[in-house]
C-alpha cells in the first residue's frame, strides 16, 4: 500500500527485512489479548494482519492499549522486531515479525458489534446484509472483492491488447423486450413516458458494429426485474464484447484465451485449451442439461433401441409413443440403500418424470423390479452400452426424451454431491452450441426465441425457417463452467430482410417491429457488417473462482432474495412531491 502522511506501510506488508525500521500503521483492532504486563493487538487493514505489542516500557502506548476493544480504529507508531522463535505464527505472512509500539492513538472507538469480525462464525445472511459495512471487513469478503477487482483488470488488459475499445452504453433507454421484465424510469420532462434500465447492451453493441468500431467491450451494468436465486440479482455485471467480420469460431477462440488469461493472472493456474464443444442435443442426451458439469463422469446412455422392445411393458409403451429409455450407470453402488433410492425417485418425480427404475448387478445376478423381465441378451446389451459390471447400479427413466434426460440429469448431480465425486479445486469448461433458434410457447400460442431475436440461424437451416421453424439451429454459444453457464452469445443477424423474417415468426407485426426496433432495422440498410459476440456473467464467474455458493458473496452491496437492500432500506416510499413531478399516482390494491 502506498504510504501517506498517516502511515508508512500496510499491516500485512511487514516482513523480516523490515526488522529495525520505524513504522506508522493504521487499521482496525482484530483481536486484543492482555497477558498482564504485555498487551497484544492484532492490527488489520486491507493488506493483512500484524501483531502489535504494547509494553509497560512504553507507558503511553501501554495505557492506550488497555482501553481499546475489537474494531477500534487506531494508529500505531513503533519499531518492527523479529518475534522470538517459539512465538512465530506460520499461518500469517507477517508471522515472523511484530511491531513494538512507542505510541498508540485511538482514531475512532467502536460499539459492541452485532457479530464478531475475527471469529469466522457463521452469521445469518440477513444480519450480514443489514450490517454490510461490517460484513465487508471480514477477510473472506475482502478477498472476494479483491479477486473481483483483479479479474476485471485482467479482462480489461487482455481485451485492450486484442484491439477492443471500451465504450459505455446508456442506462436510460427505450423498452426493447428481451425476455425478462424491465425496470421502468418515469420521465419528468415527458409526462406519461418512461425510460427503462437495460437488460443488456445487446442492440447498442450491434449499433456500434454498424458504426465501424470493429471491436467493442465494457463491464456493463444490466438490470432485470425477475425472480431471484443464488446466481441472480436485479442488477448485475457482464463482460460484454462484440466483434465485426467474424465467424463463430473466432468468438469462441478469443473467449477461451480471455478466460485462460484471467485464470492465469488471478489464480496462477493454467487452463487447458481448446475447451470441449457439445451440441445442445448432445449435452441433453449425455448429461441431461444444457449446462453440463464435466468434473465427474456419470454419463447418461440412451437405451431406447435396446429396451424399447423388451419384456418391460413401461419401456415398450414409452418407445412406441416416441419417448426414450435413458440409463445412468453408478459404479460400485449395487448395494445402495432403500432410503437413498427413494429420495432419488422423489427427485425424478419432482422433475415430472413417471419414476425411476433401479437395477443392481450383484455377484448373484441382476436384482431389481425389471430384472426378471429382461432377456439375457437384453441385459448383456444394457451392460455393454452403459459399461456396467458386477457391483454397479443402473438407474433408468422412461419418458418423453427431454423429460427423461432432465430427470436423470438431476439424479446425476445429486449422486455427484452425495457420493463425493466432485474433485476440489477443479475447473472444467465446455461450450454448448447449435441451440434451437426458436421454441414454441403453448401458453402464448406462438414461437419465442431460445436466446434472443437477433441471433442468426445456421445457414444450411435457412430453407426451413418458415416451413419447419423448430428444426432451425442457431449460431449461438454458451460457455459452461462446472455446471454453471458463465457466458452466452451468438453470431447476430446483420441483414434487414432476415431480421424481419424472424420478427414475423415471433408474431411481431411490421408496425410493432418498427415501433420497437426501427432504429436497428434502419441501421441494417446502411452497410451493417457481419458481427457476433458474447457476454460473460461476471458475478457468476467470480463466484465460481472464489469458491462461493452465491453471487451475493462477491458483490459489495447485493439485494436479498426478495430484491431488498437491508442496509439502505430500499426499495422505499418516496415523497409525494417527487411522484407529482414525474406524473405518477400510486393506486393501492383493495
N, C-alpha and C positions, 0 to 999 in steps of 0.2 A: 504494500500500500504506500502511496506517495506521502512523504512527510508533510505536516502542516505546522503552524505555529503552536498547536496544542500537543502534537505527538510526533515522535520521530520514527516509530515503527508500528506495524500491526502486531497484535498479541501473538498470532500464530506464526510470525516470521522469525522469531528468535531461535538461534541455533548455537552450537558450541563455539563457532567462530566469533560470536558476539560477546563472549565472556570478557569481562573487564570494561565493557562500554557502558557509558551513562546513557540512559534511555528515558523517554517520556511515553507513557502508554495511556490510552483512553478506552473505556469499554464498560461492560456490564459485569457485575459480580455473579459468576455462575454458581459457585459454592463458597462457603466460608467454614473454616474449621479452627476452633480455638483450642490449642493444646496447652493452655495455662500461660506459659511465658510467651510463646510464639503464636501469631495469628496467620493462618494460611488462607489466601484468597485465590480461587481460580478466576482469572480475568479473561473475558471473552469479547471478541469482536468478530466481524465477518471473516477475518483471516484465520481464526482459530482460538485456542485457549493456551494460556501460560500461567504457571504458578507464581504468585507474588507472596513474599514473606515479610511480615511486619514484626520487627523485633523490639523489645524494650530498649535496645541500644539506640534506636531512633524514636524517641518518645513521642514526637508529633505524629508520625505515621502510625505508630502502635496505638495511640489513643484514638485516632480517627478510625482505624480498622476495627476497634472494639465495637463501634456503633453501626457498622454497615450490615446490610442484610442482602438476601438474594435479589438480584435485578437492580440494585442501586447502580447508578451511573457514576463512575469515579475516574479521576486522573491520578496516575502514579508516576512519581519521579524516583528513579533508583538505578542500581547497577546490576548488570547481568552477571550471574555467577554460575559455576558448574555445580550441579546437585551432587551430594555425596553418593557414592556408587550404589549403596543399598536403598536409596530413595529414587533412583532413576525410574521413570514411568515409560516403558516401551510402547504403550498404547497411544502416546501423544507425540507428534512431530517435535514438539518443544520439550519433550520429557527429560532431556539431559541437562536442562538449564532452569534457573529460576531468577526472578527479579527481586533483589533485596531493597525494599522501599526506604527511601530517605524522607519522602513526603507523600501524603495521600490526601486528595481533596475530593469531597463528595460534590459532584456536579448536579445531581438530582436524586432524591430518595425515591423509593417505590413502595406502594402499598402492598399488603399481602395479596399474592396472586390467586386467581381462580383455579389455576393448575400450575404445577411446577415445570419450569423450563428444563431443568437439569436432570430430572428423574427418568425421562424416557417412558413414563407411564402412558398407557392407552387412555386417551381423553375422548369423550363423546364428541362427535363431529359438530353438533350444534354449538357446543361450548367453544370449540376451536374457531368456528366461523364467527361467533359473536365477538370473540376477543382475537380477531385475526392478527392484529398488530403484535400480540404476544406469541401466537402460534408461529408467526413468521420468524421469530427469534430462534426457534428450535433449530439446531444444526442440520437436522434432516431436511427441513423445509428450505433452509438457506442453500443446502447442497442442490436441491432440486431446481431452484430458481437460477442458481449459477450455472448448472448444467444446461438449462434452457437458454440462457444468455450465450453460452459458448456454442451451442448448436446453431443459434440464429446467426452468430458472427461467422461460423464456418460456412453456412449456406450462402451468406452474402458474399464472402470472399470467393467461393467457388464459382458462383454464377457470374460475378463481375469479371472474373478471369476468363469465363467462357463467352464473353461478349454480350451478356444480358444487361439491360438498362432497368434500374429500379424506378418505377413510375407509380405514384399514388393515384388511386381512383376515388371518386367521391363517396361519402357516406349518406348523402341525401340524393336519392334517385327516384325515378318513377317506378311504379309497380310492374314487374316483369315476372310473373309467377314461375317458380322453379321447383315446386313440389311441396314446400313447407309454407306455413303461414308467415306473412310479413309483419314486421313491427311498423306501425303507422306513425308518421310525424305530421301533425297538423301545421298548415301554413298560416301565419298571422297576416301576411300581406296578400294572400289569395284565399279569401273566405270560401270554405267548403271544399278546398283542395288539400291534398296530402302528398308528402314525400313518403317513401319507405326506406328503411335501412336495408342495405344489400345482403341477400343471402349468399352471394359470391360476386366477384367482379366479372362473371362469365362474358356478358355481352360487351363490356367495356374493354376487356383484353382482346376480344376479337376485333373491335374497332381500332385498337392500337396496331393490330397486324395490318388492317386495311390502310392505316396511316403510314405504314412503312417502317415502323420501329424494329421489325425483324425478330428481336428477342427482348421480351419484357419479363420482369418479375417484381413481386413485392411480398412482404409479410403482411398479408391483408387481414383486416378485421371483418368478420362476417357475422350475420345476425339471423337467427331463425326462431320463430315463436312456436316451438314444438315441445312435445312431451320429452322429459329429460331422463337420462340414465347415467351410468357411471362414466361413459365416454362421450357424453354430450353436454353442452352448455348453450344457453340462449345467445351468448356471444363467444366467438372462438377465433382462432388464428389459423390461417392457411399460408404455406409457402406456395405461392401461386406463380405459375410460369407459362409462357406461350411462345411458340416459335413459328416462323414462316418458312415455306418451302421445305417441308419435312414430311417424311412418312412415319408410320407408327414406330418402326424400329429405331428411328433417330430419337424419338421422345423417350423410348424405353432405355436405350443405351445411355443417354445423358442422365436420366433419372437414377440409374444404377450407379453411375460414377459419383453423382451428387451424394447419394446415401453412403457409399463407401467412404467418401471424403469426410462426411460429418461424423461417422462412427470412428474413423481413424483419428481425427483431430480431437474428439471429445473423450472417447473411451480407450484410445490406444489399441484398438483391435482391428484386424483385417477382416473384410467381408469378401467371401468368395463370389466372383463374377464369372459369367453372367448368371442372373437369377433364373431358376427353372420357370417354364411357362406352361400353364394348363389352360385348356379351353374351358369355358363356362360349363359345358356339358360334362367334360372330363372331371372337373372339380366336384360337381354334384354327384357323379357316379362313383368316384373313388373315395370321396371324403364327406359326402352328404351336405356340403355347404359351398358357397362361392367365396368363403373366407377360410381356406384350409390351413390347419396348423400342421406343419411338416416336421415338427420336432420329435415326433414319435410315429410309429407305423400304424397298425390297426386300419389297414385299408379295407374298404367295402368291395365286395365282389358281387357281380350280377350272376345269379343262378337261374334266371328265368328259363333259358334253353334246357338246362339240366333237370330242373324240378317242376317245370310247367306242365309236364305230362305224368307226374309221379302219382303214387298212391295217396298222397296227401290232398284231400279234397279242396282245402283252402287254397293251396298253391295252384291247382288246376283252374279253379274258378277265377282267381285273380289274373292268371296268364291269359285265359280265354277272353277276359274283358279288357285286355290291353294293358294290364298292370304289370308289375315286376316283382320278382322274388330276389331280395338282396340279403347278403350274409356278411357277418363280421367274425373273423377268427380271433379269439382271445387266447394267446399262448399260455399254457400251464395253469389254466383256470377251470379244468374239468370238475373240480370239487367246490366250485363257488357256492356259497351258502344260499339257502332259500330266501332269506331276508334281502340280501343284495339283489337277487334275481327279481324279486317282487318290486323292489324300488326301480329297477330298470324297466320293468313292464309299465309301471305307473308313469315313468318319464316318457315312454313311447306313446302311450295313450294320450298324454297331455299334448303331444305334437299332432294328434288327430289320427294316428295310425290305429289299425284294428287290434294290434297286440304284438307280442314278442315271443318267438318260439326259441327254445334252447335245446342244444344237442351236445351232450358230454361224451367225449371219446375216451373211454376208460380202458384199462387192460382187459376187462371182461366184455368189451364191445361197446357199441353206441348205446347211450341211455338218454331218454327224454320222451316227450309226448309223441314225437313223429318217428321215433327210431324204428318201430315195428312196421311202419308204412313205407319205408324206403327199401327198394330192392338193393341187393349187394352192389350191383353196377352203379346205381344212383349214388349210394354212399361213397363208393370209390371215386366217382366223378366229382362229388362235392369236395372230398378231401383234396383231390388233385387241383381243383380250381382255386380253393382257398388257401392251400398249403397246410391244412390242418393235419395233426398227427395225434397219436395217443397222448393223453394228458391235457389236450386243448379243449376249449369250449367254443362252440359255434352258435352265434345268435342270428336269427333270421326274422325278417319282416316282409310280409307280402301285402302290397297295397299299390295305389297309383304310383308311378315311377318316382316323381319328385317327393311325394309324401314318404315313401319307403326310404328314400335316400336321406331326407331330412331327419327322420326319426332315428335312423342308425347313426347319422352324424352327431346327434345329441348324445346317443349312447357312447359313441367313440370318445367324445370329450369327457364325459363323466367317468368312463373307465380310466382314461389317462390320469385324471385327478386322483381317483380313489386308489388306483394301483401304483401311483407314484412313478409314472412313465415319462414325465416331462423333465428333461435334463435342465439343471440350474444354469443360468447364465448363457443359454444358447439363443442365438438369433437366426431364425430361418425365414428368409424372404422368398416370395414367389409372385409371379404375375398371373392374373386371370384375364383372359382375352376372349374375343368372339362372343360377347354377350348378345342376347337378343336385342334388336333395335327397339322393339315395342313389346308390350304385353297388354292383354285385354283385361279391363276392369269391369267385372259384371255389375258392380253397384252403380257405376256411372254409365254403363252400357256403351263404352267406347274404348278405343285403343289409347294407351298412355305410353310416354317414353320411359324406357327402362332406366336410362340415365337422365338425359335432358334432351329437349327437341332440337338441339343444334349439333348433335352427334351425327357424323357421316356414316351411311351404310357401307358395308363391304361391296366393292364394285361388282363382283360377279353375282350378287344377290339383287341388284337393282331391278332386273326384269320382273321380279316377284313382288315389288313394293306394293302395288295395288291389288294384285291377284291373290297373294298369299303373304300378308304382312308379317305374320308370326314366324315365317321361315327366314326372314331377313336378319342377318347378323350385323352388329355394329362394329365400327373401328374404335372400340372402347377398350380401356385397360385399367385394371385395379391392381395396386400393389398391396400385398398382404404380408404382415409380419407376425409370426407366432399366433395365427388365427384371428388377427385384428386387421381390418382394412385401414391402411395409413395413407393411401393416396388413390386418386381416381382421375381419369382424364380420357381424352379421345382425340382423334382427328376430327376437325369440325367441317361442317358444310360451309362452302365458300361461294356457292352459286345460288342466285335468287330463285331460279326455277326449281331446283331440287329442294330448297328450303320451303318453298310454297307447297310442294307435293307433300312434304312431311306435315306441314300445318294442316292440310286438308285431311290427312289420315287421322290426325288428332282431333278432328271435328272442330277445327278453328276456321271460321269463315274468313274470306278475304278481308272483310271490313274489320273484324276483330283482330286479325293478324296485323293489319296495318295500324290499328289503334295502339296495339301493344309493342309491336316490333318494327314499325315502319322505318325508323332510322337505320336499323340493321339491313333490312331489305333494300333500302335506298343505297346504302354504302356498298352493297354487293354489286351494284350496277356500275361502280366507278373503279373497277380493277382490283378486286379482292384477291390476295394471293392464297394458295393452299396453306393451311396452317393447322396446328394442333398443340396440345399442351397437357398439363397435369396440375393438380392441386394436392399438396400434402397436408393432411390433418396434423398440424404442428403439435398441438396439445397431446394428441394420442401418441405421436412418435416419442415425445419427451417422456410421457408416462411409461411407455414400454422400456425405454433405455434407463429410466430411473428405477425400474422395478416396482412401480406403484400400481395399485389396482383401480384408481380413479383419477381422472384428469383434474379433479379439484385439488389434488396434492401437488400439481405442477403449475397452477395458475395462482397468481398473487391474491386476487380478490374474486373468487368464484361465487356463483349463486348456489343455493341449495337445490335439492331435487325438485322443489316446488317453485324454483326460479325466484327466490327471495335473497336479498342481501341482509344477513342478520346483523352485520356490523353497522351499516349505514341506515338500515330500516327501509330499504327500497324493495318493491315499489311503495309509494306513499301517496296520500291525497295531496292535492295542490291547492293553492289559494284560489277562491272563486274568480278573482280578478284575472288570474292567468288563463283560466278557462274562457272567460269572456273575450280576452284578447285574441284567442285562436278560434273563436266562434264555435265553442263546444259546450253542450249542456249534458250533464250526467242524468240519465234516466234510470232510476232504481227499479229492479225487477220486483213485482209484488210478492 
